[in-house]
Amino acid sequence: MIIVLNGPLGIGKSTLAESLAESIDQCVMLDGDYLVAANPPRANQLEHLHSTLALLIAHHRRFGYCHFVINHLWSTPAELDELRHTLLTVDTAADIRCFLLTLPLAENIHRIQRRQLARAIDEGEFEQRTLTQERTALFEGGSGDLGEPFDVSAPPMDLVAALSQRLGLR
């Protein structure tokens, strides 16, 4: 199973992905933001990310891993479709489940502000601007399927239990 967590900045994608991956046997977490940052800039950054994810999944499968949790922001259904298509080239029978993480705006802002307190560089203004743009693209654009909505208001372990149940893992 390949579980894709989609959502705006600061919503908790990485936290949920890490907690979920730790709760599933033979599971690898692949953080899209880290993979983008680790690679040189490309003309088509998303295509490069998708091919890197496919390569890593194929590699880990050779060593017995069978579940993957991927987190990143995909702002259009076409981007998610491209990801699905690329991942299906690795395994045509892969069960790919995409979730769009949701949270009230005020709580999303609060999480970003709390996270900012632990940083050495003040990125608050940049993160506020980015959050506004990403939430507009995801929640106000009405642009189609960006994943099954999944509210992330609860603590991480409660979210893992709820998501595991939705995935049929428990």
C-alpha positions as CSV (number, residue, x, y, z in Angstrom):
1,M,0.0,0.0,0.0
2,I,1.2,3.5,-0.8
3,I,-0.4,6.2,1.4
4,V,-0.2,9.8,0.1
5,L,-0.7,12.6,2.5
6,N,-1.5,15.9,0.8
7,G,-2.0,19.3,2.4
8,P,-0.8,22.8,3.0
9,L,2.2,24.0,5.0
10,G,2.0,23.4,8.7
11,I,-1.0,21.1,8.7
12,G,0.9,18.2,10.1
13,K,1.8,16.1,7.1
14,S,5.3,15.1,8.3
15,T,4.2,14.5,11.9
16,L,1.3,12.2,10.7
17,A,3.5,10.5,8.1
18,E,6.2,9.7,10.6
19,S,3.7,8.4,13.2
20,L,1.8,6.4,10.7
21,A,5.0,4.8,9.2
22,E,6.1,3.8,12.6
23,S,2.8,2.0,13.3
24,I,2.9,-0.1,10.1
25,D,5.2,-3.1,9.7
26,Q,7.6,-3.0,6.8
27,C,6.8,0.7,6.1
28,V,9.0,3.5,4.8
29,M,8.2,7.2,5.1
30,L,9.2,9.4,2.1
31,D,9.0,13.1,2.7
32,G,8.5,14.9,-0.6
33,D,9.8,18.3,0.8
34,Y,13.1,16.6,1.9
35,L,13.5,14.9,-1.5
36,V,12.9,18.1,-3.4
37,A,15.5,19.9,-1.2
38,A,18.0,17.1,-1.6
39,N,18.0,17.2,-5.4
40,P,19.4,20.0,-7.6
41,P,16.6,22.2,-9.0
42,R,15.0,20.9,-12.2
43,A,12.9,22.5,-14.9
44,N,10.0,20.1,-13.9
45,Q,10.5,19.7,-10.1
46,L,7.4,17.7,-9.6
47,E,8.2,15.2,-12.4
48,H,11.7,14.8,-10.8
49,L,10.1,14.2,-7.4
50,H,7.8,11.6,-8.8
51,S,10.5,9.7,-10.5
52,T,12.7,9.9,-7.4
53,L,9.8,8.5,-5.3
54,A,9.3,5.6,-7.8
55,L,13.0,4.8,-7.7
56,L,13.0,4.8,-3.9
57,I,9.9,2.6,-3.7
58,A,11.4,0.1,-6.2
59,H,14.7,0.1,-4.1
60,H,13.0,-0.4,-0.8
61,R,10.7,-3.2,-2.2
62,R,13.8,-5.2,-3.1
63,F,14.7,-5.2,0.6
64,G,11.3,-6.4,1.8
65,Y,9.4,-3.1,2.5
66,C,5.8,-3.2,1.2
67,H,4.1,-0.1,2.6
68,F,5.0,3.5,2.0
69,V,3.8,6.8,3.4
70,I,4.5,9.8,1.2
71,N,3.9,13.4,2.2
72,H,4.0,16.5,0.1
73,L,1.8,19.2,-1.4
74,W,0.0,18.4,-4.7
75,S,-2.2,21.4,-5.6
76,T,-4.0,20.0,-8.6
77,P,-5.7,16.7,-9.5
78,A,-3.4,16.5,-12.5
79,E,-0.4,16.5,-10.3
80,L,-1.8,13.7,-8.2
81,D,-2.7,11.8,-11.3
82,E,0.8,12.1,-12.5
83,L,2.1,10.8,-9.2
84,R,-0.3,7.8,-9.4
85,H,0.7,7.1,-13.0
86,T,4.5,7.2,-12.1
87,L,4.0,5.0,-9.0
88,L,2.0,2.4,-11.0
89,T,5.0,2.0,-13.3
90,V,6.8,0.5,-10.3
91,D,3.9,-1.8,-9.4
92,T,0.8,-2.0,-11.6
93,A,-1.2,-3.5,-8.7
94,A,-0.2,-1.0,-6.1
95,D,-3.0,0.1,-3.7
96,I,-2.5,3.9,-3.7
97,R,-4.6,5.9,-1.2
98,C,-4.5,9.7,-1.2
99,F,-5.7,11.8,1.7
100,L,-6.2,15.6,1.8
101,L,-5.5,16.7,5.3
102,T,-7.9,19.3,6.6
103,L,-7.8,21.6,9.6
104,P,-9.6,24.9,10.4
105,L,-7.5,27.9,9.3
106,A,-7.0,29.3,12.8
107,E,-5.6,26.0,14.0
108,N,-3.3,25.7,10.9
109,I,-2.0,29.2,11.7
110,H,-1.5,28.3,15.3
111,R,0.6,25.2,14.4
112,I,2.8,27.3,12.1
113,Q,3.3,29.9,14.8
114,R,4.2,27.3,17.4
115,R,6.6,25.7,15.0
116,Q,8.2,29.1,14.3
117,L,9.1,29.4,18.0
118,A,11.6,26.5,17.6
119,R,13.4,28.0,14.5
120,A,16.5,30.1,14.4
121,I,15.4,32.0,11.3
122,D,12.2,34.0,11.3
123,E,10.1,32.6,8.4
124,G,6.8,33.6,9.8
125,E,5.8,36.1,7.1
126,F,6.9,33.7,4.3
127,E,5.0,30.8,5.9
128,Q,1.8,32.9,6.3
129,R,1.9,33.9,2.6
130,T,2.6,30.3,1.5
131,L,-0.2,29.0,3.7
132,T,-2.6,31.4,2.2
133,Q,-1.6,30.5,-1.4
134,E,-1.7,26.7,-0.7
135,R,-5.0,26.7,1.1
136,T,-6.6,28.7,-1.7
137,A,-5.3,26.2,-4.2
138,L,-6.5,23.2,-2.2
139,F,-9.7,24.3,-0.6
140,E,-11.1,27.2,-2.5
141,G,-10.3,26.3,-6.1
142,G,-12.9,23.5,-6.4
143,S,-10.4,21.9,-8.7
144,G,-11.4,18.2,-8.1
145,D,-10.0,15.2,-6.4
146,L,-7.0,16.1,-4.2
147,G,-7.5,13.1,-1.9
148,E,-10.0,11.8,0.6
149,P,-10.6,14.5,3.2
150,F,-9.1,13.7,6.5
151,D,-9.4,16.0,9.5
152,V,-6.2,16.3,11.5
153,S,-7.4,18.2,14.5
154,A,-6.8,15.3,17.0
155,P,-3.4,14.2,18.5
156,P,-1.1,12.2,16.2
157,M,-1.8,8.8,17.8
158,D,-5.5,9.3,17.5
159,L,-5.1,10.3,13.9
160,V,-2.9,7.1,13.3
161,A,-5.7,4.9,14.8
162,A,-8.4,6.6,12.7
163,L,-6.4,6.6,9.5
164,S,-5.4,2.9,10.0
165,Q,-9.0,2.0,10.4
166,R,-9.9,3.8,7.2
167,L,-7.1,2.0,5.4
168,G,-8.3,-1.4,6.8
169,L,-5.0,-1.9,8.6
170,R,-6.6,-2.6,12.0
